[in-house]
Structure formats: C-alpha cells, structure tokens
Amino acid sequence: MKKLFPCLALIIVGCGTPKVWYQPGKTALDAQRDLAASKAEAIRISNPFAAFNGWAWLGQSIDRDEYVKQAMAARGYKPTPRDTVPDGPNYPKP
C-alpha cells in the first residue's frame, strides 16, 4: 500500500488541467490551421516518396507526433494550461 500511494499521486497530478497549443496574439483558428499544417508536413515528410522532393537525407521514418510538437514549437506555440488561455476550449490539444 505504501508503494501504491506515490504512484496514485503521480497519476492524479499528471491528469491536471488539459493543455492546448497557445501563442499570444494568435487566435484559436490560427492555432488550428497551424496544427493542421504541421500534421500535413509530418505526413508528407514521413511518406517514402518524399525522398523525391529533397528529403532523402532523412533516410528513416520519423515519429509524426514528435515532428508535430517540434513544428508547433518552431511556429511559436507552447503547450499551455487550457484554463489560463482566453477562449481555451477552442484551441487544439497538443
């Protein structure tokens, strides 16, 4: 029982406020568009035929979710607690 409590505490803490992709000055619609563009890029790059478009240097498959996270960060978005963002429920989740 003593070992179970810390595990439960971590689970409860980890299930805190949901996060959304947020960047000050951008609307929820902007965030949704940028997320869709990031996902499309991840699909295009992970496609084996993408090598014909100059992506031969990758040489291996990529983790699409990780690529999307990096692309959104490169666009200036950060995972932010939804309740701290104006109009938070309309922003996409990371």
GUFI-222366 format. One record per residue (C-alpha): residue in three letters; x, y, z. Coordinates in steps of 0.001 Angstrom, whole numbers, padded with zeros to 6 digits, always signed. Example, Ala and Ser with C-alpha at 12.3 -4.5 7.8 and 13.67 -1.06 7.14 Angstrom:
// residues 2
ALA+012300-004500+007800/SER+013670-001060+007140/
//
This chain:
// residues 94
MET+000000+000000+000000/LYS+002890+002364+000791/LYS+004256+001919-002749/LEU+000857+002408-004323/PHE+000243+005896-002893/PRO+003125+007670-004708/CYS+002029+006069-007975/LEU-001540+007260-007498/ALA-000318+010738-006586/LEU+001686+010937-009815/ILE-001289+009799-011851/ILE-003555+012390-010258/VAL-001008+015187-010706/GLY-000401+014127-014320/CYS-004105+014344-015055/GLY-004268+018049-014199/THR-005591+020766-016427/PRO-005662+019837-020117/LYS-003194+021747-022267/VAL-003673+023489-025586/TRP-001314+024921-028210/TYR-001218+028641-027442/GLN+000720+031648-028675/PRO-000094+035168-027517/GLY-001553+037201-030350/LYS-002843+034160-032251/THR-006467+033081-032292/ALA-007777+029575-031775/LEU-008442+029401-035523/ASP-004801+030326-036242/ALA-003654+027564-033881/GLN-005951+025021-035553/ARG-004647+025987-039010/ASP-001002+025792-037897/LEU-001608+022419-036256/ALA-003233+021090-039439/ALA-000270+022380-041480/SER+002193+020740-039059/LYS+000353+017413-039317/ALA+000323+017644-043116/GLU+004074+018307-043133/ALA+004663+015305-040874/ILE+002690+013063-043216/ARG+004471+014408-046292/ILE+007925+014008-044762/SER+007277+010510-043442/ASN+005993+009399-046849/PRO+008585+007179-048568/PHE+008040+009097-051805/ALA+009034+012337-050061/ALA+012648+011491-050929/PHE+011876+012710-054429/ASN+011117+016144-053002/GLY+014527+016657-051417/TRP+014005+014780-048162/ALA+016373+011900-048947/TRP+018656+012982-046096/LEU+016103+011699-043578/GLY+016780+008122-044595/GLN+014461+006722-041974/SER+010914+007061-040788/ILE+010131+009821-038313/ASP+007859+009944-035321/ARG+004968+012044-036626/ASP+003767+013157-033199/GLU+007245+014339-032237/TYR+007580+016171-035541/VAL+004247+017938-034978/LYS+005348+019019-031485/GLN+008609+020413-032838/ALA+006869+022146-035751/MET+004357+023831-033447/ALA+007166+024937-031130/ALA+009038+026321-034145/ARG+005919+028318-035028/GLY+005992+029836-031541/TYR+003282+027786-029811/LYS+003647+026329-026335/PRO+001528+023721-024538/THR-000360+025915-022074/PRO-002998+025000-019453/ARG-006376+025489-021107/ASP-007889+027376-018188/THR-005188+030097-018403/VAL-005905+030838-022072/PRO-008700+033143-023221/ASP-011192+031061-025226/GLY-009184+027984-024144/PRO-011660+025237-025113/ASN-011415+026245-028782/TYR-007637+025800-029028/PRO-006269+022439-030263/LYS-004763+019996-027802/PRO-001105+019010-028095/
//
